[in-house]
Amino acid sequence: MDPLADGALDRRRHELSGSWTDTEVSVRLSRGAGGATRVEGVLCSAPVWTRWDGDTLWLIGSGASPVGEDHIRVRVDVGPGVAASVRSVAATMVYAARGVGTRWDTEIHVADDAHLDWRPEPVILTGRSRHRATTRIHAGTGSTVTLDEVVVLGRVDEPTGALCSTLDVRVADTPVLLTSLDTTLPGWSGPAGTAGASVVANRLHSSPDGPRTGQVEVGGATLLEPAPTCRVAVAAAHDVPAARHAVETLLPSPGTRPAVHEEETNEQFDRNRTPLASCTPGGLPPDSDDHVDRRGEEVH
């Protein structure tokens, strides 16, 4: 019997060394004097840092995470009349899990007449990951929200880890969308699921009169309309550029600043579906169940 099967040793190690992360980042964007955007809140809490450049809120990883039993919470509030973009500087790698596994909860509040364009780099599941991700969006009346979620199911020649991902959207306090992907369910990779694809992408667009093409299907992607103010493009593909192209064709993104190094990132994923560097400034740690040492991995 594996002595680590029940996670008791991992939990004890966490109690003694604090090696797993339980952290929260909370950012509030509001209109300040002269119309400038004001930024407040808990902007940095390892392993997630944020930086505002005047138009875009950047999500920056300061350590190898999520791993083990990490639980990360990110909340962003966009105040009335504010227009903002959210990007990440690199893909997020989900490493080997222990105990209850890793978790990442994202809470997004977009006030009346505010506009948010949320398009981070992909999330990559490694073979021994066991990850739960929840994204909840609360959109106000007259607001516009665009959100991309791109998940790479395993690295090259590696089976994917376990994932349960949920997207919950409410507009003016009314539920409009609740959807999920759960790789622990039978048949999830079959014809009624991902059909063997290694990349899954969603694009949500919520607005009173958002963009829409005449197409409802293209190359493994489908456009859904769960509510008159809400549209979702869903794509399954064998690489990130193909998935992104499919959702962009069905549901064009707003005319905002592109993601950082988008062309280079697409070429990189096209080669091997694995980024050359993750959110860890010091590089990628080995994906193993050995003790994880985060010393020296934070940005100074």
N, C-alpha and C positions, 0 to 999 in steps of 0.2 A: 504494500500500500504506500502511496506517495504521502509522506508526512506533511507536505505542504498543501494537500488537496483541499482541506477545509479553510485554508487561508489564516489559520490561527497564528502561525509563526509570523506571517506577513503583518497581521494587525498588531502583534506584540512589538515587532520591529518598528512599526510606525509610531507606536506609543513611546518607545524609547528614544528613537532618533528623529522623529518628525520628518521622515524621508518622503512621505506622500503629501501632496499639496491639497489644501482646501482653501480656495481663495476667491475673491470677488473683485471685479473692476466695475465701477459705475460712473458713467459719463453723462453730464447734462449739457446740452447745447441750447442756448437761448439768445434772443435778440438783445444786444446791449446798446449803449449810447451810440448814436450816429448810424445805427443799423448793422454794426459789426456783430459777429457771432461771439458770444461769451461761452467759455468752457469751464465747467466746475465738476467737482466730484473726486472720486478715488481713481485717478488716472493711471496709476501704476501699482500693480501688486503681482510680484513674480508668481508664475512665469509669463504674465501678460502685461505688456506696457502699451500705452496709447500715445499718439502724438497728433496734434492738430496743426495743419499748415495754412489754415485760413479758409480752405474749401473742403478738405478731406480729412477724415479721422483715420489714422493709420493704426492697425493692430500689429504689434510687434512681439514675437516670442523671445523671451529672455532665458529660456532653459529648455531642456529636453522634456517635453510634456505635450499631451497627457501620457502617463505611464503608471503602471502599478494600480493604485486606487485613487489617483488624482481626481478631484472634483473642482471644476472651474466654472465660475459664473460670470457672465458678461452682461451688463445692462447699459443700454443707450437710450436716453430720452431726448427727443428732438422737439424743441418748443415751438409755439405758434409762429408761423411765418418763416421759419428757418429752413433753408435748403442745404443739405449736406450729403456728402458721399462717404462711404466706408470702404476701405481697402485693407488688404494685408500685404506685408512685404515679402512673404514667402508662403509656400504650402505648409499645412499642418500635418505632421506625421503622428499617428496614433501608435504607440509602442506596446510592448507586451503587458498584459494585465495581470493583476493579482487580486485575490479576495473577491470583492464585489465588482471589480473592474473599474474602468475610467468613466467619467461623466463630464459633459460640457453642456451647460444650460445658457441659452441666449434669450434675453428679454428685451424687446424693442417697443418703445412707446413713441408714436408719431402724432403730435398734436394737430388740432384743426388747422388746415391750410398750410401745413408743413410738407416738406418733400425730402425723401430719403432714397438714395441709390446705394444699396448694400451689395457689393460684389467682391468678396474676398477670393483668395487663391484656393485651390482644392484641398480637401481633407483626404489623406492617404491612410488606409488601414493596412497594418502589417499582419503577418500570419498569426501571431499569438495575441492580437488585440481582442478586447471584449469591451465594446464602447457603446454608451448610450448618449445620444445627442437630442436635445429638445430646443426648438426655436419657437417662441411665442411672440406674435406681433399684435399690437393694439394700435389701430389706425383711427385717427379722428376724422370728422366730417370735412370733406374737401381736401383731404391729404392725398399724397401720391407716394407709393412705396414700390420700389423695384428691389427684388432680393434674389440672388443666385446661390444655389447650393450645388457644389460639384464634389462627388465622392469617387475616389479611385479604390476599387475593390482588390487590394493586394498589389504588391510590387511585382517586378518581372519574375516569371517562373515561381511564383509564390501564391498559395491559396489565400483568400481573404480571411481576416478575422471576423468576429461576430459584431454586428451592428444593429442597433435599434434606433432609428432616426425619426423624429416626429416634428411636423410643421403644423402649428395651430395659429389661425389668423382670425382676428375679430375686427370688424369695421363699425365704428360708432356703437360699440358694445354689443354688436350682433355677430354671432359666429358665422363665418362664411366658408371656412376651409379647415379640415382636420385630416391630414394624410400622413402615412408613415411607410418606412421601409424596414423590414425586420428579417435579417438573414438567418435567424434561428427557426423560421417557419418552414415546414416542408414545401418544396416546389418553388421557393423564392427565386431560384435561378433558371426556372423552366420557361416554357413559352408564355405562360401567364404572368411571369415576373420579369426578370432582366434578360431572359433569353440568352444567357451566357455572356452578356456584355460585361466588360471590366470597368466601365465608367458609367455612372448614373448622374444626370444633371436635372435640376429643377430651376425654372425661372418663374417667380411670382411677380405679377404686376397688379397693383390695386390702385385704382383712381376712378373718379367719376366718368372720365372719357379718355381712357388710355389708348395706346397704339394697338392696332390689330391688323394682321394681314388677312388676305382671303384664304390662306391655306390653314387646314386643321391637322394635316399630317405631312411629314417629310422625313425620309431616311431614318426610321426608328424613333421618331419623335411625334408627340401628339399635343395638340392644344386643347385645354379643358377650360370651361367657364362655369365654375361652381356657383357664382353669383354675378349679377349684372355689373358689379363694380370690381370683380376679381377674375383674373385670368392666370392660368398656370400652363407653362410649356414643360413637358416631361420628355427626357431623351435618354436612351440607352445606347452606348456606342463602345467601340474598342479603343478609343483614345480620347484625350481631353479636347484637342482641337475640333474633332468631329462632333462631340457632344455640345460644345459651345456654339459651333456653327449652326447646329440644328435648332437650339433654343433661340438663337439670335434671328434665325430665319422666320420662325413662327411668332416670336414676340420681341421685336427690336428694342434694344436698350435705349434709355433716354440719352439725349445729346450731352453727356457729361464727360469728364476726364476719364480716359481709359485706365485700366489697372496698370500697376507698375510693371515695366518691362514685359508687356503682354506678348509682344512678338517673340522675344527670347524665351519666355516661359512656354509658349506653345511649341516652339521648336524642340525645346528640352523634353517636354512630355511626349512629343511625337516620336523621339528617339527611343525612349525606354519607359515612359510613364512614371518615372521616379525623378524628383527634383535633385539637383546636385547638392543642394543645401536645404535643410528644413528651417523651422523657426529658431533653431539653436545656433547662435552666432559662432560657437566653437566647432560646429560640424555635427555629424550624426553619431550618436553612441551606438554600440552594438545592440542589436535587438535580441536580448537574452533575458532570462529570468534571474540572472545574478544580481547582486546588490547594486542599486543605482546610486551613484554618488554625484550630486549636483554641484559640488564645490567648484568654483571658478567658472560656472556656466552663466552667471548673471552678467548683464551688461553694466559696466562701470563707467 
